[in-house]
Amino acid sequence: MLTLYHCSSARSFRPLWTLEEMGLPYELKMLPFPPRVHAREYLALNPLGTIPLLVDGATRMTESAAICQYLVSRYGPSPLAVNVDEPDYGFYLNWLHHGEATLTFPQTLVLRYGELEPEERRHPQVVEDYARWFLARLRGVDAVVSTRETLCEGRFTVADISVGYALMLATRLKLHPQFPPAVAAYWARLQQRDGFKRAIAAQDKASDEQGVARRA
């Protein structure tokens, strides 16, 4: 049984969405955010105190995009993956990691210095600068989804999950009114997927059952 440690609507939503798209059985363990502060016992499992943590037998993984790649490779074949002999394989890998390294990273600074730090340590200039950085880097997504329904190989893949989570976080941070029209339409399509809806329902149900507050 796969076990995923997850905070509501955090980076760990990527592997949760992947699990639901693939229909794999899993156990979902909900944690308050950030767990390194509010669930100190979790440090015994993941010394970094970050989420996600995927446990699969002796395997432990903590990088959300890598977990998505692992799931579709380890438990495939799956149309959610792009194979090495397909033309868009390189684009697939690039988008899969672009979603985290390029699109999510600047938003973590917006979140930290706009909401998570104590009032005296918040920094509006950092928030503004990194929000602008994120929005500028949406140009690459916009260039692709202006002409395609999905990012690569003419189908929905975990690359879309990786980038889609970055758009989900941007919505949480109220940056979505500044999405280019094609990106806004792409994000709307992603939210209509049954796998996305099941992942939302799964985290809400698990939060309620485990007594962990849902995040807005």
For each residue, the residues with C-beta under 8 A, 3 or more apart:
1: 25 26 27
2: 19 24 25 26 27 54 55 56
3: 26 27 28 29 54 55 56
4: 12 15 16 19 26 27 28 29 52 53 54 55
5: 12 29 31 35 42 45 46 51 52 53 54 55
6: 10 12 13 16 28 29 30 31 51 52 203 206
7: 10 12 30 31 32 33 34 35 51 215
8: 30 33 203 204 207 212 214 215
9: 13 168 169 172 203 215
10: 6 7 13 33 51 52 215
11: 14 51 52 64 100 104 165
12: 4 5 6 7 15 16 51 52 53 64
13: 6 9 10 16 17 165 168 199 203
14: 11 17 18 52 64 65 67 68 99 158 161 162 165
15: 4 12 18 19 52 54 64 67 68 71
16: 4 6 12 13 19 20 28 199 202 203
17: 13 14 20 21 161 164 165 195 196 199
18: 14 15 21 22 67 68 71 72 80 158 161
19: 2 4 15 16 22 24 26 71 199
20: 16 17 23 195 196 198 199 202
21: 17 18 80 156 161 193 195
22: 18 19 71 72 75 78 80
23: 20
24: 2 19 71 75
25: 1 2
26: 1 2 3 4 19
27: 1 2 3 4
28: 3 4 6 16 202 203 206
29: 3 4 5 6 206 210
30: 6 7 8 203 206 207 210 212
31: 5 6 7 35 38 39 42 51 212
32: 7 35 38 39 212 213
33: 7 8 10 38 51 215
34: 7 37 38 49 50 116
35: 5 7 31 32 38 39 42 49 50 51
36: 39 40 42 43 48 49 50
37: 34 40 49
38: 31 32 33 34 35
39: 31 32 35 36 42
40: 36 37 43
41: 44
42: 5 31 35 36 39 45 46 49
43: 36 40 46 47 49
44: 41
45: 5 42 53 55
46: 5 42 43 49 50 51 53 60 62
47: 43
48: 36 62
49: 34 35 36 37 42 43 46
50: 34 35 36 46 53 62
51: 5 6 7 10 11 12 31 33 35 46 62
52: 4 5 6 10 11 12 14 15 61 62 64 67
53: 4 5 12 45 46 50 60 61 62
54: 2 3 4 5 15 59 60 61 62 67 70
55: 2 3 4 5 45 59 60
56: 2 3 59 61 70 74
57:
58:
59: 54 55 56 70
60: 46 53 54 55
61: 52 53 54 56 66 67 70
62: 46 48 50 51 52 53 54
63: 66 67 100
64: 11 12 14 15 52 67 68 100 162 165
65: 14 68 69 96 97 99 100 158 162
66: 61 63 69 70
67: 14 15 18 52 54 61 63 64 70 71
68: 14 15 18 64 65 71 72 96 158 161 162
69: 65 66 72 73 81 96 158
70: 54 56 59 61 66 67 73 74
71: 15 18 19 22 24 67 68 74 75 158
72: 18 22 68 69 75 76 78 80 81 158
73: 69 70 76 81
74: 56 70 71
75: 22 24 71 72 78
76: 72 73 80 81
77: 81 83
78: 22 72 75 81
79: 155 156 157
80: 18 21 22 72 76 156 157 158 161
81: 69 72 73 76 77 78 92 157 158
82: 86 88 89 91 92 152 153 157 159
83: 77 86 89
84: 89
85: 89
86: 82 83 89 92 153
87: 153
88: 82 91 92 152 153
89: 82 83 84 85 86 92 93
90: 93 94
91: 82 88 94 95 151 152 153 159
92: 81 82 86 88 89 95 96 151 152 153 157 159
93: 89 90 96 97
94: 90 91 97 98
95: 91 92 98 99 151 152 159 160 162 163
96: 65 68 69 92 93 99 157 158 159 162
97: 65 93 94 100 101 162
98: 94 95 101 102 103 140 162 163
99: 14 65 95 96 102 103 104 159 161 162 163 164 165 166
100: 11 63 64 65 97 103 104 105 162 166
101: 97 98 104 105
102: 98 99 105 137
103: 98 99 100 106 107 134 137 138 141 163 166 167
104: 11 99 100 101 107 108 165 166 169
105: 100 101 102 108 109
106: 103 109 110 130 131 133 134 137
107: 103 104 110 111 130 131 134 166 169 170 173 175
108: 104 105 111 112
109: 105 106 112 113 126 127 130
110: 106 107 113 114 126 127 130 131 134 173 175
111: 107 108 114 115 116 169 173
112: 108 109 115 116 117
113: 109 110 116 117 121 122 123 124 126 127
114: 110 111 122 124 127 173
115: 111 112 122
116: 34 111 112 113
117: 112 113 121 122 123
118: 121 122
119: 122
120:
121: 113 117 118
122: 113 114 115 117 118 119 127
123: 113 117 126 127
124: 113 114 127 128
125: 128 129
126: 109 110 113 123 129 130
127: 109 110 113 114 122 123 124 130 131
128: 124 125 131 132
129: 125 126 132 133
130: 106 107 109 110 126 127 133 134
131: 106 107 110 127 128 134 135 173 175
132: 128 129 135 136
133: 106 129 130 136 137
134: 103 106 107 110 130 131 137 138 166 170 175
135: 131 132 138 175 178
136: 132 133 139
137: 102 103 106 133 134 140
138: 103 134 135 141 142 179 180 183
139: 136 142 143 180
140: 98 137 143 144
141: 103 138 144 145 151 163 183 186
142: 138 139 145 146 180 182 183
143: 139 140 146 147
144: 140 141 147 148 151
145: 141 142 148 149 150 151 182 183 185 186
146: 142 143 182
147: 143 144
148: 144 145 151 154
149: 145 154 186 189
150: 145 153 154 155 156 157 160
151: 91 92 95 141 144 145 148 157 159 160 163
152: 82 88 91 92 95 157 159
153: 82 86 87 88 91 92 150 157
154: 148 149 150
155: 79 150
156: 21 79 80 150 160 193
157: 79 80 81 82 92 96 150 151 152 153 160 161
158: 14 18 65 68 69 71 72 80 81 96 161 162
159: 82 91 92 95 96 99 151 152 162 163
160: 95 150 151 156 157 163 164 190
161: 14 17 18 21 68 80 99 157 158 164 165
162: 14 64 65 68 95 96 97 98 99 100 158 159 165 166
163: 95 98 99 103 141 151 159 160 166 167
164: 17 99 160 161 167 168 187 190 196
165: 11 13 14 17 64 99 104 161 162 168 169
166: 99 100 103 104 107 134 162 163 169 170
167: 103 163 164 170 171 176 179 183 186 187 190
168: 9 13 164 165 171 172 187
169: 9 104 107 111 165 166 172 173
170: 107 134 166 167 173 175 176 179
171: 167 168 174 175 176 187
172: 9 168 169 215 216
173: 107 110 111 114 131 169 170
174: 171 177
175: 107 110 131 134 135 170 171 178 179
176: 167 170 171 179 184 187
177: 174
178: 135 175
179: 138 167 170 175 176 183 184 187
180: 138 139 142 183 184
181: 184 185
182: 142 145 146 185 186
183: 138 141 142 145 167 179 180 186 187
184: 176 179 180 181 187 188
185: 145 181 182 188 189
186: 141 145 149 167 182 183 189 190
187: 164 167 168 171 176 179 183 184 190 191
188: 184 185 191 192
189: 149 185 186 192 193
190: 160 164 167 186 187 193 196
191: 187 188 196 197
192: 188 189 196 197
193: 21 156 189 190 196 197
194: 197 198
195: 17 20 21 198 199
196: 17 20 164 190 191 192 193 199 200
197: 191 192 193 194 200 201
198: 20 194 195 201 202
199: 13 16 17 19 20 195 196 202 203
200: 196 197 203 204
201: 197 198 204 205
202: 16 20 28 198 199 205 206
203: 6 8 9 13 16 28 30 199 200 206 207 214
204: 8 200 201 207 208 214
205: 201 202 208 209
206: 6 28 29 30 202 203 209 210 212
207: 8 30 203 204 210 212 213 214
208: 204 205 211 214
209: 205 206
210: 29 30 206 207
211: 208
212: 8 30 31 32 206 207
213: 32 207
214: 8 203 204 207 208
215: 7 8 9 10 33 172
216: 172
